[in-house]
């Protein structure tokens, strides 16, 4: 098990004093140290429940006094920040809709200067790692040192079993850019339905997440927002206790993995060499096309190559979608290279 692994839980929305207190007491009894609850709820469409607002902060304060739990609340403006800090909220989080707007993030960052309050920031709605990175950097430039990211999935035009596509490559890239940044996973929003939350939470652990951000409601069927994705406290306890925690890699593991990693390193080197040779051929093809007034993009040729490599990959037990995506990237770079050469020839 990782040395530090945070589980933050609570209702999607704070709906009443009784609901908040009941949830806090049940979660505190399970050892959960931080209660999350939405106070201001930015909804996609109007005329739906948009949070209880300022009164809910008082309900949360009462729950904190009764249980000793820390409190986490979403903020979307400087006014929200001020109200939350006045209510002694311990942790703030910035939601996906807000992360999408650099103007909104900057306003929040400016309002946080000098506070030192911990902030969590969810990924933007669309899979844009630069936008996510930029939002984190705005907080860092405001002097906020205690920052965590929350991976809650991304909107997609493709039909998906889940509410939001995980697209694990995005948080993986964020971790590469910011290796010391803790990244939590929000399996509730990603799933959209409670029956899938446990599997996603386990996947998050398998992907080395630093914690979980989960919605729990005393009576999910009567919840005023996101009722389908919230656990009851007992369901939450059952899922959390069933998760398989991973241990840290030890020296003995590293020794056993070293030969296989060495093989991978050698193959990666060969791949780079092969791709470099491929690009040299691409340049020669581009020069021929230029001299003979041929279009750079040849769709039929690309489709033929894509089908051929996908078929060959299938015979080797490889995933066809994966290999097609690899060759899409290679083809895109080949086209870019030929366009660059064409532009140079026109100078």
C-alpha positions as CSV (number, residue, x, y, z in Angstrom):
1,X,0.0,0.0,0.0
2,X,1.2,3.5,-0.8
3,X,2.5,5.5,2.2
4,X,0.0,8.3,1.5
5,X,-3.3,7.6,0.0
6,X,-6.3,9.9,0.6
7,X,-9.9,9.0,0.3
8,X,-12.2,12.1,0.2
9,X,-15.9,11.3,0.3
10,X,-19.3,12.9,0.7
11,X,-22.5,13.9,-1.1
12,X,-22.5,15.4,-4.5
13,X,-24.5,18.3,-3.0
14,X,-25.2,19.5,0.5
15,X,-29.0,19.3,0.6
16,X,-30.0,19.7,4.2
17,X,-28.4,19.8,7.7
18,X,-29.6,16.3,8.4
19,X,-28.3,14.9,5.2
20,X,-24.8,16.4,5.7
21,X,-24.6,15.4,9.3
22,X,-25.7,11.8,8.7
23,X,-23.2,11.4,5.9
24,X,-20.4,13.0,7.9
25,X,-21.0,10.8,11.0
26,X,-21.1,7.6,8.9
27,X,-18.0,8.4,7.0
28,X,-16.1,9.5,10.1
29,X,-16.9,6.2,11.7
30,X,-15.2,4.5,8.7
31,X,-12.1,6.5,9.2
32,X,-12.6,9.0,6.4
33,X,-10.9,12.3,7.3
34,X,-12.2,14.7,4.7
35,X,-15.9,15.4,3.8
36,X,-16.6,16.7,0.4
37,X,-19.9,18.4,-0.6
38,X,-21.1,20.7,-3.3
39,X,-22.4,24.0,-2.1
40,X,-22.6,25.8,-5.4
41,X,-23.5,23.5,-8.3
42,X,-22.8,24.8,-11.8
43,X,-25.3,22.8,-13.8
44,X,-25.3,22.3,-17.6
45,X,-28.9,23.6,-17.9
46,X,-30.9,26.1,-15.8
47,X,-33.9,25.3,-13.6
48,X,-32.2,22.4,-11.9
49,X,-30.8,22.2,-8.4
50,X,-27.8,24.5,-8.3
51,X,-26.8,24.0,-4.7
52,X,-28.0,25.3,-1.3
53,X,-25.4,28.1,-1.3
54,X,-24.4,29.9,1.8
55,X,-26.7,28.1,4.3
56,X,-24.9,24.8,3.3
57,X,-21.6,26.2,4.7
58,X,-23.2,26.4,8.1
59,X,-24.3,22.8,7.8
60,X,-20.8,21.7,6.9
61,X,-19.3,23.7,9.8
62,X,-21.7,21.8,12.2
63,X,-20.6,18.5,10.8
64,X,-16.9,19.5,11.2
65,X,-17.5,20.4,14.9
66,X,-19.3,17.1,15.5
67,X,-16.9,14.8,13.8
68,X,-13.5,16.6,13.5
69,X,-13.5,16.0,9.7
70,X,-11.9,18.4,7.3
71,X,-14.1,20.0,4.7
72,X,-13.7,20.2,1.0
73,X,-15.9,22.5,-1.2
74,X,-16.0,23.4,-4.9
75,X,-15.5,27.1,-5.8
76,X,-16.1,28.7,-9.1
77,X,-15.4,32.4,-8.4
78,X,-13.6,34.8,-6.0
79,X,-16.9,35.3,-4.1
80,X,-17.1,31.5,-3.5
81,X,-13.5,31.5,-2.2
82,X,-14.2,34.3,0.2
83,X,-17.4,32.7,1.6
84,X,-15.7,29.3,1.9
85,X,-12.7,30.7,3.8
86,X,-14.9,32.7,6.1
87,X,-16.7,29.4,6.9
88,X,-13.4,27.8,7.8
89,X,-13.4,25.3,4.9
90,X,-10.2,23.4,4.8
91,X,-9.8,22.5,1.1
92,X,-11.1,24.0,-2.0
93,X,-11.6,22.3,-5.4
94,X,-12.0,23.8,-8.8
95,X,-14.5,21.9,-11.0
96,X,-14.0,20.8,-14.7
97,X,-16.3,23.5,-16.1
98,X,-14.2,26.2,-14.3
99,X,-10.9,24.6,-15.2
100,X,-11.9,25.0,-18.9
101,X,-11.8,28.8,-18.5
102,X,-8.4,30.4,-17.9
103,X,-10.2,33.7,-16.9
104,X,-12.2,31.9,-14.1
105,X,-9.1,30.1,-12.9
106,X,-7.1,33.3,-12.8
107,X,-9.8,35.0,-10.8
108,X,-9.7,32.2,-8.3
109,X,-5.9,32.2,-8.2
110,X,-5.8,35.9,-7.5
111,X,-8.3,35.6,-4.7
112,X,-6.2,32.8,-3.1
113,X,-2.9,34.8,-2.9
114,X,-1.6,34.8,0.7
115,X,-4.1,32.2,2.0
116,X,-2.1,29.0,1.8
117,X,-5.3,27.0,1.5
118,X,-4.9,23.6,-0.2
119,X,-6.6,23.4,-3.6
120,X,-7.6,20.5,-5.8
121,X,-8.2,21.1,-9.5
122,X,-10.2,18.8,-11.8
123,X,-9.3,18.1,-15.4
124,X,-11.0,20.3,-18.0
125,X,-14.1,18.8,-19.6
126,X,-12.2,18.1,-22.9
127,X,-9.0,16.1,-23.0
128,X,-6.6,19.0,-23.0
129,X,-3.5,18.4,-20.9
130,X,-2.1,21.9,-21.6
131,X,-5.3,23.5,-20.3
132,X,-5.1,21.4,-17.1
133,X,-1.4,22.1,-16.7
134,X,-1.9,25.8,-17.3
135,X,-4.6,26.0,-14.6
136,X,-2.3,24.3,-12.1
137,X,0.5,26.8,-13.0
138,X,-1.8,29.7,-12.4
139,X,-2.4,28.5,-8.8
140,X,1.4,27.9,-8.4
141,X,2.1,31.4,-9.5
142,X,-0.4,32.7,-6.9
143,X,1.8,31.1,-4.2
144,X,-0.4,28.0,-3.6
145,X,1.9,25.2,-2.7
146,X,-0.5,22.5,-1.6
147,X,-2.1,21.5,-5.0
148,X,-3.6,18.2,-6.0
149,X,-5.1,17.3,-9.4
150,X,-8.4,15.3,-9.7
151,X,-8.9,13.0,-12.8
152,X,-12.6,12.7,-13.4
153,X,-12.7,11.8,-17.1
154,X,-13.4,13.6,-20.3
155,X,-16.4,14.3,-22.5
156,X,-16.4,12.3,-25.7
157,X,-18.5,12.2,-28.9
158,X,-18.1,8.5,-29.0
159,X,-20.6,6.2,-27.4
160,X,-19.2,5.0,-24.0
161,X,-20.4,2.8,-21.3
162,X,-19.1,5.4,-18.8
163,X,-20.3,8.9,-18.3
164,X,-16.9,10.4,-19.0
165,X,-14.1,8.6,-20.8
166,X,-11.1,7.9,-18.6
167,X,-8.4,8.6,-21.2
168,X,-5.7,7.5,-18.8
169,X,-3.0,8.9,-21.1
170,X,-3.9,12.4,-20.1
171,X,-3.2,12.1,-16.3
172,X,-0.2,10.0,-17.2
173,X,1.2,12.9,-19.3
174,X,0.3,15.3,-16.5
175,X,2.3,13.1,-14.0
176,X,5.3,13.1,-16.5
177,X,5.2,16.9,-16.6
178,X,4.7,17.3,-12.8
179,X,6.0,14.2,-11.1
180,X,5.6,15.6,-7.6
181,X,1.9,16.6,-8.1
182,X,-0.5,14.2,-6.3
183,X,-3.3,13.0,-8.7
184,X,-6.5,11.7,-7.2
185,X,-9.3,9.9,-9.2
186,X,-13.0,10.7,-9.2
187,X,-14.5,7.4,-10.2
188,X,-18.1,8.6,-9.4
189,X,-18.2,11.2,-12.1
190,X,-16.2,9.0,-14.5
191,X,-18.7,6.1,-14.1
192,X,-22.0,8.0,-13.9
193,X,-23.5,4.9,-12.4
194,X,-22.6,3.4,-9.0
195,X,-22.2,-0.1,-10.3
196,X,-19.1,0.9,-12.3
197,X,-17.5,3.0,-9.6
198,X,-15.6,0.2,-7.8
199,X,-14.0,-1.1,-11.0
200,X,-12.8,2.4,-12.0
201,X,-11.5,2.9,-8.4
202,X,-9.5,-0.3,-8.7
203,X,-8.2,0.8,-12.1
204,X,-7.1,4.1,-10.5
205,X,-5.1,2.2,-7.9
206,X,-3.6,0.1,-10.7
207,X,-2.6,3.4,-12.4
208,X,-0.8,4.5,-9.2
209,X,-3.4,7.2,-8.2
210,X,-2.7,9.1,-5.0
211,X,-6.2,8.9,-3.7
212,X,-9.9,8.7,-4.5
213,X,-12.7,11.3,-4.6
214,X,-16.0,9.6,-4.2
215,X,-19.6,10.6,-3.8
216,X,-21.6,9.2,-0.9
217,X,-25.2,10.0,0.1
218,X,-27.4,8.7,2.9
219,X,-30.2,8.1,0.4
220,X,-28.9,8.3,-3.2
221,X,-32.4,7.7,-4.8
222,X,-33.6,11.0,-3.3
223,X,-30.5,13.0,-4.1
224,X,-31.1,16.3,-5.8
225,X,-28.1,15.8,-8.2
226,X,-26.2,12.9,-9.7
227,X,-28.3,10.3,-7.9
228,X,-27.2,7.4,-10.1
229,X,-23.5,7.6,-9.3
230,X,-23.6,8.0,-5.5
231,X,-23.0,5.2,-3.0
232,X,-24.8,4.7,0.3
233,X,-22.3,4.7,3.2
234,X,-22.6,0.9,3.5
235,X,-22.0,0.4,-0.3
236,X,-19.0,2.8,0.0
237,X,-17.5,0.8,2.9
238,X,-17.9,-2.5,1.0
239,X,-16.2,-1.2,-2.2
240,X,-13.4,0.5,-0.4
241,X,-12.6,-2.6,1.7
242,X,-12.6,-4.7,-1.5
243,X,-10.0,-2.6,-3.3
244,X,-6.6,-4.2,-3.9
245,X,-3.8,-1.9,-2.7
246,X,-0.4,-2.1,-4.3
247,X,2.9,-2.1,-2.4
248,X,5.9,0.0,-3.4
249,X,8.5,-1.6,-5.7
250,X,11.4,-2.9,-3.6
251,X,15.0,-3.6,-4.5
252,X,14.3,-7.3,-5.1
253,X,11.5,-6.3,-7.6
254,X,13.8,-3.9,-9.4
255,X,16.5,-6.7,-9.8
256,X,14.0,-9.1,-11.3
257,X,12.5,-6.5,-13.6
258,X,15.9,-5.2,-14.8
259,X,16.5,-7.8,-17.5
260,X,13.1,-7.3,-19.0
261,X,13.4,-3.5,-18.9
262,X,16.7,-3.8,-20.6
263,X,15.1,-5.7,-23.4
264,X,12.5,-3.0,-23.7
265,X,15.1,-0.3,-23.8
266,X,16.9,-2.1,-26.6
267,X,13.7,-2.5,-28.6
268,X,12.8,1.2,-28.0
269,X,16.2,2.2,-29.4
270,X,15.6,0.0,-32.5
271,X,12.1,1.6,-32.9
272,X,13.6,5.0,-33.0
273,X,16.2,3.9,-35.5
274,X,13.6,2.4,-37.7
275,X,11.4,5.5,-37.5
276,X,14.3,7.7,-38.4
277,X,15.0,5.6,-41.5
278,X,11.3,5.7,-42.4
279,X,11.3,9.5,-42.2
280,X,14.3,9.6,-44.6
281,X,12.3,7.6,-47.1
282,X,9.3,9.9,-46.5
283,X,11.4,12.9,-47.4
284,X,12.6,11.2,-50.6
285,X,8.9,10.5,-51.5
286,X,8.1,14.1,-50.7
287,X,10.8,15.3,-53.1
288,X,9.5,13.1,-55.9
289,X,5.9,14.4,-55.3
290,X,7.2,18.0,-55.5
291,X,9.1,17.5,-58.7
292,X,6.2,15.7,-60.4
293,X,3.4,18.0,-59.1
294,X,1.7,15.2,-57.0
295,X,-0.5,15.8,-53.9
296,X,1.1,15.1,-50.6
297,X,-1.9,13.3,-49.1
298,X,-2.7,10.0,-50.9
299,X,-5.8,8.7,-49.0
300,X,-6.1,5.4,-50.8
301,X,-2.4,4.5,-50.1
302,X,-2.8,5.4,-46.4
303,X,-5.9,3.3,-46.1
304,X,-4.2,0.4,-47.7
305,X,-1.2,0.7,-45.3
306,X,-3.5,1.1,-42.3
307,X,-5.5,-2.0,-43.2
308,X,-2.4,-4.1,-43.9
309,X,-0.7,-3.3,-40.6
310,X,-3.9,-3.8,-38.7
311,X,-4.4,-7.2,-40.3
312,X,-0.8,-8.2,-39.6
313,X,-1.1,-7.0,-36.0
314,X,-4.2,-9.2,-35.5
315,X,-2.3,-12.3,-36.5
316,X,0.2,-11.5,-33.7
317,X,-2.4,-11.0,-31.1
318,X,-2.2,-7.2,-31.0
319,X,-5.2,-4.9,-30.6
320,X,-6.2,-3.5,-34.0
321,X,-7.4,-0.2,-32.6
322,X,-4.0,0.3,-30.9
323,X,-1.9,-0.4,-34.0
324,X,-4.1,1.9,-36.1
325,X,-3.7,4.7,-33.6
326,X,0.1,4.2,-33.8
327,X,0.1,4.4,-37.6
328,X,-2.2,7.4,-37.5
329,X,0.5,9.2,-35.5
330,X,3.3,8.0,-37.8
331,X,1.3,9.0,-40.9
332,X,0.5,12.5,-39.4
333,X,4.2,13.1,-38.8
334,X,5.0,11.9,-42.4
335,X,2.5,14.3,-43.8
336,X,3.8,17.1,-41.6
337,X,7.4,16.4,-42.8
338,X,6.4,16.5,-46.4
339,X,4.5,19.7,-46.0
340,X,7.5,21.3,-44.3
341,X,9.7,20.2,-47.2
342,X,7.2,21.5,-49.7
343,X,7.2,24.9,-47.9
344,X,11.0,25.0,-47.9
345,X,11.0,24.3,-51.7
346,X,8.6,27.2,-52.2
347,X,10.9,29.8,-50.5
